[in-house]
Amino acid sequence: MSAQQMMKVFVTRRIPQEGMKILQKAGMCNLSVWDSDEPVPRVELLKGVAGAHGILCLLSDKIDTEVLDAAGPNLKVISTLSVGFDHLAIDEIKKRGIRVGYTPDVLTDATAELTVALLLATARRLPEGVEEVKNGGWSTWKPLWLCGYGLSGSTVGVIGLGRIGLAIARRLKPFGVKRLLYTGRQPKPQAQEVDGEYVPLDTLLSECDFVVVSCSLTPDTQNLCDKTFFSKMKKTSIFINTSRGAVVNQEDLFEALSSGQIAAAGLDVTTPEPLPTDHPLLTLKNCVVLPHIGSATYSTRGVMSALTANNLLAGLTGSEMPSELKL
Amino acid sequence: MWCSRTALGRLQKIAPCTVSGFHRAMSVLPKVYVTRKVPPDGLDILRKSGQVQFEMWDSDDPVPRVELLKKVKGCDGILCVLTEKIDAQLLDAAGPNLKVLSTMSVGFDHLSLDELKKRGIRVGYTPDVLTDAVAELTVALLLATSRRLIEATHEAKTGGWGTWRTLWLCGHELANSTVGILGLGRIGVAIAERLKAFKVKKFIYTDVEPRPELAKMIEAEYVSLDELAKQSDFLAICCALTPETHGICNWNLFSKMKKNAIFINTSRGGVVNQEDLYEALSTGLIAGAGLDVTTPEPLPTHHPLFTLKNCVILPHIASASYTTRNAMSALAANNLLTGLRGEPMPKELKL
C-alpha cells in the first residue's frame, strides 16, 4: 500500500499485544504509539493526534473539542479500550461525523466477577481479617469476632440492570439471595431471568441489605448517591459501586459510614482516580477501596485490546464495526 | 456464674419449696458446662429450657485447660467450641455422669471419638447450618486471591495507584475455567453451586470414593488426585481432617498443578504442608493461595507465608456471619438438651 493510502493512527498507550498485532498485520496503519504504561501527557496527545484518521484511546484520555480540533478533519474514528465513554465529548464527535468504537460485552464477566468479589470482601470483612492476621490481632477462634453479613436470605438491589448489572445479579442469586430488586429508567424484560422486581429507588434503598450501583454515568446519575440516598438505607446495609466515581458524593458517603448510618461500602471507582492517599475514606475500616480493576484479567484485557483494534480498523475502512457506539 | 433463676422460678410455681427443698430440687437438674460465651440464641435456649443448671466460661477467649478440667467434674453435658481438646484426660476429669458432648462446629478433629464411643457418650455437632456461610467465605477468599484484592487495597492506600493501566493488577478469571474440589461433601457442593454462575467450564473432584449423588447436583466428574492437580485452574480443599488427609496438600500435589492455578483451603490447616506451600508460591509453581485455616492457629506473625504477595490468609472466619453463629449456637444448645433427655438430637454425630 502506498504511503498516501496509509492511515495515520495515534495510539495513546501501550496496549496488550493482541490488539497491537492486529493493527500491525492490517498493513494500512501508519502507527504512532505512546509506548508507555503511563498516560500520555496532554501536550503530547495534542501533538500526536494531528492529522490522524483514527485515535485508539483509554478512559484516562479526555477526547474533547480541543483534542478534536488538534486532530483536524481527517479524523474518522475514535476507538476506546473501555465500555464507559464519559471521557468522550459525544456531542462534538457526532457533530463532526466521527464514528466511535467501544468494548461492551467482552468485559462484562470480569467486571461482574470483580463486583461480586468486592461485595463479598466488604460484607465478610476480608481486608480487616487479613490485617488482624498480620498485626497479631488474631488470637484464637472466637464466636462473634469479625462476624459479617451473609447473602443467604438477603435482599439485594441493583441500580442499573444493564449488561453488567444483570451479570452481577446472576452471580449473586446462587448465594441464597431471597429477593432481587432493581431500579432504573424503565423495567427490563431480561430481569425475569433473575426474578428481578422493578421498584422505585426509595423502595430499593429501604428494603435492601446490599445495594449495588451498576449504572452508566450521565447527568441524571451524577451525585445520585448522596446524603438523602444513604439516609434511606438500613443500618446493616452494604453499599457497592463499580460504575463510575462521580455517581457517589464521597463526603456524604464518608458521613454515612463513620456515623453508622450504613454498615460498610466497597468502591472500585472514585473521584478522582487515583484517590489521594490521605482521603478520609481510606481511614475507615468499613470502607474497601480498589484501584479501578473491574475488568483487570489477563484474558479480558487481551480480548478488549483485540476488539478495540478491530473497531478502529473497521472505522478506517468504512466497514461495519464489531462494537459501534450509537451516537 | 449459675444461670438457673428461670429453673428456680418454674420449680417454685409447680412445687413451692422451702430453701432446703429448693436445693434438693436444684441438685437433680442435669449439670452442664459451657466452655465459651457462645452467641445469645444458644444461651437463651439453655436458660429458657428450665432443664439444666449451667455454668459458663463467660469470655470471648478460650477457657484455660486447668480451669476446664476443674469445671467439667460431675457434668452431665458439655457444650464446647473447637478450641477445646476433648480427650481421655478431660473425659476422666468429667467423670461417669457425662452423657452428652455438644460441639459448636461441624469439624470434630478436636474430639477423641474412640474415647467418647467407649464411654457411651453421645455427640452433637453443627453441620448444614454453617454450610452457606462457609461456602460464601470460600468463594470470597477464592475471588480475593484470584483478583488480587488485598494487593489492590494496599496499592490504593499506599500510593501505588497511578492512573488506569491496561495490565496492572490483572488476575485470573473464573469464566471458562476448571474448578477442582478435594473432598466433595456438603460444603464442596455449596461452593460449586455458587461458582457455576461465574461461567466455570468444568467441575472435577476427588474423594476416598466417588460421590455420585452429590456429584450429580453440580455435574462434577470424579478424577484421581493427580488429575485434580493437573487440570484445576482453581483448587478448593473441602475435606475433613483425618489421618488420611493430613498433609495431603504437599509438594507432590503442588508440583503437578498449573502455573496459573489458585489454591484455596478453608477445611483444616493440617491438610496442608505449609513449608511445601511456601516453596510452591515463592517459586511460581502455582499462581496464588488463599487460606482460612492454618497450623497453628493463630499463625505466628513472623511466618514466611506472610511475606508472599500471592498468599492471602484469613483468621478462620468461614462461618463468621451473625445469623450463622447464632444458628450454630442454637443448634448446639438443642443437641445438648435433647441428648440429655435421651431423645434423638437434631444433628448427632454417628460414632
Boltz contact constraints between the chains, C-beta under 6 A:
constraints:
  - contact:
      token1: [A, 15]
      token2: [B, 166]
      max_distance: 6.0
  - contact:
      token1: [A, 16]
      token2: [B, 166]
      max_distance: 6.0
  - contact:
      token1: [A, 37]
      token2: [B, 165]
      max_distance: 6.0
  - contact:
      token1: [A, 39]
      token2: [B, 163]
      max_distance: 6.0
  - contact:
      token1: [A, 59]
      token2: [B, 164]
      max_distance: 6.0
  - contact:
      token1: [A, 60]
      token2: [B, 163]
      max_distance: 6.0
  - contact:
      token1: [A, 60]
      token2: [B, 164]
      max_distance: 6.0
  - contact:
      token1: [A, 109]
      token2: [B, 175]
      max_distance: 6.0
  - contact:
      token1: [A, 110]
      token2: [B, 173]
      max_distance: 6.0
  - contact:
      token1: [A, 113]
      token2: [B, 173]
      max_distance: 6.0
  - contact:
      token1: [A, 113]
      token2: [B, 198]
      max_distance: 6.0
  - contact:
      token1: [A, 114]
      token2: [B, 147]
      max_distance: 6.0
  - contact:
      token1: [A, 117]
      token2: [B, 143]
      max_distance: 6.0
  - contact:
      token1: [A, 117]
      token2: [B, 147]
      max_distance: 6.0
  - contact:
      token1: [A, 120]
      token2: [B, 140]
      max_distance: 6.0
  - contact:
      token1: [A, 121]
      token2: [B, 144]
      max_distance: 6.0
  - contact:
      token1: [A, 121]
      token2: [B, 149]
      max_distance: 6.0
  - contact:
      token1: [A, 124]
      token2: [B, 137]
      max_distance: 6.0
  - contact:
      token1: [A, 124]
      token2: [B, 140]
      max_distance: 6.0
  - contact:
      token1: [A, 126]
      token2: [B, 144]
      max_distance: 6.0
  - contact:
      token1: [A, 127]
      token2: [B, 153]
      max_distance: 6.0
  - contact:
      token1: [A, 129]
      token2: [B, 314]
      max_distance: 6.0
  - contact:
      token1: [A, 129]
      token2: [B, 315]
      max_distance: 6.0
  - contact:
      token1: [A, 129]
      token2: [B, 317]
      max_distance: 6.0
  - contact:
      token1: [A, 130]
      token2: [B, 150]
      max_distance: 6.0
  - contact:
      token1: [A, 132]
      token2: [B, 315]
      max_distance: 6.0
  - contact:
      token1: [A, 133]
      token2: [B, 313]
      max_distance: 6.0
  - contact:
      token1: [A, 133]
      token2: [B, 315]
      max_distance: 6.0
  - contact:
      token1: [A, 136]
      token2: [B, 301]
      max_distance: 6.0
  - contact:
      token1: [A, 138]
      token2: [B, 298]
      max_distance: 6.0
  - contact:
      token1: [A, 138]
      token2: [B, 315]
      max_distance: 6.0
  - contact:
      token1: [A, 140]
      token2: [B, 62]
      max_distance: 6.0
  - contact:
      token1: [A, 140]
      token2: [B, 83]
      max_distance: 6.0
  - contact:
      token1: [A, 141]
      token2: [B, 82]
      max_distance: 6.0
  - contact:
      token1: [A, 141]
      token2: [B, 83]
      max_distance: 6.0
  - contact:
      token1: [A, 141]
      token2: [B, 316]
      max_distance: 6.0
  - contact:
      token1: [A, 142]
      token2: [B, 60]
      max_distance: 6.0
  - contact:
      token1: [A, 143]
      token2: [B, 38]
      max_distance: 6.0
  - contact:
      token1: [A, 143]
      token2: [B, 39]
      max_distance: 6.0
  - contact:
      token1: [A, 143]
      token2: [B, 325]
      max_distance: 6.0
  - contact:
      token1: [A, 146]
      token2: [B, 317]
      max_distance: 6.0
  - contact:
      token1: [A, 146]
      token2: [B, 320]
      max_distance: 6.0
  - contact:
      token1: [A, 147]
      token2: [B, 320]
      max_distance: 6.0
  - contact:
      token1: [A, 147]
      token2: [B, 321]
      max_distance: 6.0
  - contact:
      token1: [A, 147]
      token2: [B, 322]
      max_distance: 6.0
  - contact:
      token1: [A, 148]
      token2: [B, 321]
      max_distance: 6.0
  - contact:
      token1: [A, 150]
      token2: [B, 133]
      max_distance: 6.0
  - contact:
      token1: [A, 150]
      token2: [B, 136]
      max_distance: 6.0
  - contact:
      token1: [A, 150]
      token2: [B, 321]
      max_distance: 6.0
  - contact:
      token1: [A, 152]
      token2: [B, 132]
      max_distance: 6.0
  - contact:
      token1: [A, 170]
      token2: [B, 197]
      max_distance: 6.0
  - contact:
      token1: [A, 171]
      token2: [B, 197]
      max_distance: 6.0
  - contact:
      token1: [A, 171]
      token2: [B, 198]
      max_distance: 6.0
  - contact:
      token1: [A, 174]
      token2: [B, 193]
      max_distance: 6.0
  - contact:
      token1: [A, 174]
      token2: [B, 194]
      max_distance: 6.0
  - contact:
      token1: [A, 174]
      token2: [B, 197]
      max_distance: 6.0
  - contact:
      token1: [A, 175]
      token2: [B, 136]
      max_distance: 6.0
  - contact:
      token1: [A, 175]
      token2: [B, 194]
      max_distance: 6.0
  - contact:
      token1: [A, 176]
      token2: [B, 132]
      max_distance: 6.0
  - contact:
      token1: [A, 274]
      token2: [B, 161]
      max_distance: 6.0
  - contact:
      token1: [A, 277]
      token2: [B, 159]
      max_distance: 6.0
  - contact:
      token1: [A, 282]
      token2: [B, 157]
      max_distance: 6.0
  - contact:
      token1: [A, 289]
      token2: [B, 156]
      max_distance: 6.0
  - contact:
      token1: [A, 290]
      token2: [B, 152]
      max_distance: 6.0
  - contact:
      token1: [A, 291]
      token2: [B, 152]
      max_distance: 6.0
  - contact:
      token1: [A, 291]
      token2: [B, 155]
      max_distance: 6.0
  - contact:
      token1: [A, 291]
      token2: [B, 156]
      max_distance: 6.0
  - contact:
      token1: [A, 291]
      token2: [B, 161]
      max_distance: 6.0
  - contact:
      token1: [A, 292]
      token2: [B, 164]
      max_distance: 6.0
  - contact:
      token1: [A, 293]
      token2: [B, 152]
      max_distance: 6.0
  - contact:
      token1: [A, 293]
      token2: [B, 169]
      max_distance: 6.0
  - contact:
      token1: [A, 296]
      token2: [B, 169]
      max_distance: 6.0
  - contact:
      token1: [A, 296]
      token2: [B, 170]
      max_distance: 6.0
  - contact:
      token1: [A, 297]
      token2: [B, 170]
      max_distance: 6.0
  - contact:
      token1: [A, 297]
      token2: [B, 171]
      max_distance: 6.0
  - contact:
      token1: [A, 297]
      token2: [B, 173]
      max_distance: 6.0
  - contact:
      token1: [A, 298]
      token2: [B, 170]
      max_distance: 6.0
  - contact:
      token1: [A, 301]
      token2: [B, 166]
      max_distance: 6.0
